[in-house]
Every structure is written in structure tokens, then in C-alpha cells.
Amino acid sequence: MYTILVCDDDRDIVSALDIYLTSEGYRTVKAYDGLEAIKAVEAQAVDLILMDIMMPGLDGIRATAKLREKFNVPIILLTAKSEDADKVLGLNIGADDYITKPFNPLELVARVKAQLRRYTRYNSAQEKEPGGEVIDFNGLVIDRGTHQCTLYEKELNLTPIEFDILWMLCSNRGQVISAERLFETVWGEKYLDRNNTVMVHIRRLREKMGEPSRDPRFIKTVWGVGYKVD
């Protein structure tokens, strides 16, 4: 049984999410601010976090940044429509996805299931022996069997989504992959240009790889078309 941490200062929203998720067979843990969320994740195994952005005390953005220092558990932000800048910031500092309030329960559950599938596949792969499908070029080594990635022999701490993006680009070296194709393949949803989600994750990948914003060595932007790895 998967355990999902629900964090929101609005107790009615937490109760509603608890009903939606438990009816799907998930176990829930409740928190009402960012500090409570961090303590809950440190105290027990959690498979996914639903995190509100606007909370008193430690808000969702800062809590996400703190959690990303130690944990790769998927984080879906709960946001208001007016918080577009916070959505991008949240993705930049480590959130995997967001959903806008008021949310459709069916959409929320679908997003949760998609993230859990990816996280489960990622964890299962890490238990395998290395040497399955491997991409090795210019100091970058990506092992799909173990979901490990090293650059110049230094391991990159990638989230499952970041790994999938990098694998897709590198396994199609020389080809330009559109943001639409990347999104629909990696996220498994129809592309709706959701606040430049792909662009934000590409930027975060480049930062982890130590890539300059101008003339990066690996992930290149083909303006108006997409991204490619040469």
C-alpha cells in the first residue's frame, strides 16, 4: 500500500484529499504546514507528497527545497490559479508536478498514479545489476537498468522525471525532440504548455550537470523547435 503525505493549512482540503485517496486504496499522512511535512517524511516512509504552496510558517516552496536536500520522493504542488510564478519556482527547486485548485478529483488521482508508477519503476531499477541499457559518451554515463547517471565519474542526483527526460534526449542523439513530444512521453499526458513545465525541468537538469545557460555542452535548445543532445 502506498503512503501519501497530504499537506495543506486548510483542514477541509486535507479531509477531502484523504477521502479521495483512501477510496483508491492509499494510506494518507496529514500535515498542516511545511515543517510538519518535513518531520513526517523524516519519521516514516512516504511514497508521494501533495503540498500546498501558500501556508503560514514554512510554506510549500521552502518545504520542497528542504525535502529535496535528502529525498527524491515525488512532490505535487497544490496551487491557486494566481500563483503562476510560484508554480515555476516550485518546479525549479524540485517539485515534479502541480495541480491547480479547485481540482478535479479524477485528475488529481490520475496525476498521483502517474507519479507513483514512475517512482516505483525508478526504485525497482535501482535494485537491478548495472550493465543493462547504457549510454556512454563525452563523460556522461546513463544506466537505464539501475537508473544511475554519472557525469565525469560524479553521480548526478536526478529525480525520476529528470532521468526520463535525459534518457529520451540521449537515446535520440542528434534528433530535435519537441517539448510536446517530451511532455507526452515522460508525463504520459496531453501537452497543454503547462507553465513551460518541460523548459523548467530542462533548466534544472542543466544546473545539476553544471551546464552554462549559454552554449551548453549537452542539452541544446533549438529555438522554436525543441531540444537535442548532439
N, C-alpha and C positions, 0 to 999 in steps of 0.2 A: 504493500500500500504506500503510495506517495504521500509525503507530508508537505503541505503548502503553508507558508507563513503569510498571513494577511495583516498588513499594517496600514492603518488609517485612523486619524483622530476622530472621525465621525463613526460612532459606535453602531449607528444604524446601517452604514455601508458595510462595516465588518460583519455584522449579523447576516446581512443579505448575502454577502460573498460566502459566508460559512454555509448557508443553506444551499446555494448553487453547487458548491464544491463537494460537500458531503453527499449530496444526492447523486454525484458522479462517482462516488466511491473513494474520494480523497480524505485524508486526515488533515485537519487545519490546526494551526497555532495562531493565536491572536496577539497583536501588539498595537499600541495606540500612539507611538511616536518612534522616531528613528533610533533612539537609544535603546528602547525596549526591543526593537527588531534586532539590533546587533547582539544584545545579550541572549536573545532567544536562539540565534544562529550559532553562537558560541557554545550554548548549553546543550544543543541536540542537533541531530542530523536533519537537515531541511533540503527538500528537492527543488523547490521553486519559491520565489518571493513575489508577492503582489504589494507594491509600495506606493503609497500616496506621495505626491510631491510636496504639497503645501500642508505642513504640520507645525505646531508650536514646538519650541525646543530644538531638537535636531531634526531638520527637515529631510525629505526623501532624497534630495540631491546629495547632501553631505553624508547621509547614511549609506547611500550607494557607493560613494567614493571610499568610505571606510571599509565596507564589506569587500570591495574589490581588492583591497590590500592583501586579503587572506583567502577569499572564497571565489570559486568560479560558478557557483550556483546561479541558474537563470534568474534574472530580475526583470519583471514587467512593471513599468511605472503606470500609476493611475493619475491622469491629468485632466485639468479643465480645458475647455476649448481655447481659452485666452492665454494659455501657457506655452505657446509655440517655442519661445526662446528656451524655456526650461526643458522642453522635450529634447531639443538638440543638445543642450548641455548634458542632460541625463544620459543620452546615448554616447556622448563624448567621454564621459567618465566611467562608463562601464555597463549601463543598462542594456538589455538585449532587445527590448521592445517597449511599446507603450500602448495604452488603450484610453480613449477619451471618455470622460463622464458627460452625460449619463450613458452607461454602456449597455449593450445588448447582452444578456446573459449567455446566449448561444455563441456569440462572437468571442466573449471572454473565455468561455470553456474551450473553444476551438484553439485560441491562442495558447492557453495553458497546455493543452495536449500537444501542440506542435513543439513548444519549447521542451517539454518533458521527453518527447521522442528523441529530439536532438541530444539532450543531455544524457539520456540513457545510452544512446549509441556511442557517445563520446566516452563515457565511463567504461562501457564494455570493451571498447577498443583499447583502452589503456591497460587492460589486463592481458592482452594478447602479446605474443612474442614479436619483436621487431623484425623487419625484413619482408613485409608484405608488399603492398604497392608503395614504392618510394620514388620521390622526385628529388634529384640531387643536381644542383647547378649553381655556379658562382658563389659557393659558400652557403647556400640555402639548402637544407635537407628537410623534407617533409615526409613523414612516415604515416601513411593512412591506416596501417594496421594498428599502430599504437596511439595515433592522434598526437604525436610529438613533432615538434618543429624546432630546428636549431638554425641559427644564422652565425656563421663564423665560429662554430662549435659552442655557441652560447644558446641555451634553451630559451625560447620565446614562450611566455606565459599567455597563451591565446584562449579566448572563450570558444565554445563550440561554433558559434556563428562566424567568428573571425577565422577559425581554422577552415571552415567550409568555403568561405569566400576566397581565401588564399589558395586552397587546393583547386578550386574551379578555375581560377585565373592561371595558375601554374600548369595545370593539366591541359590547358588550351593555349600554351605559349605561342606568341606571335599573332594570335587572333584578338580582335577587339570584341569584348563582351559588353553588351549594353547593360545599363543599370536595371532596366526592366527584366532582362533575362537573369541577371544575378539575383534580383529580389525574388522572382518567381521560382527559381531553382532552390535557393538557400532557405527562404522563408516558407516556401510552399503555398503562397497566397498570390492573388492577382495584384499586379503592380498598380498603385494609385499615387505614386510620388509622395509617399507619406513623410513629409518634412525632410526630404533628402536623406532618408534613413541609410541608403547604401553609401552615399557620399560620406556621411559621418563615420560609418564603420571603416571605410577605406582610410579615412584620415587617422583613425585610431590605430589601424594596422600599421600605417607608415610610421607613426610615432613609436610603436613598440619595436619596429625594425630599425629605428634610428635614421629614417629616411628624411632628407631635406624636403621642404614643401615645394621647392622649385627643382626641377630636373631630378626626380627620384631615380634611383638605380633600378628598382624592381617594378613597382606598380606605377604605371604611367597613365595619365589621363589623356584621352583622345577627345578633345572638346567637342561637345555636341553629339558624340557617338557613344562613348563608354570608357572602359578601362582595359589595359592589356599588360601582360608581362612578356618582355622580349627574351 
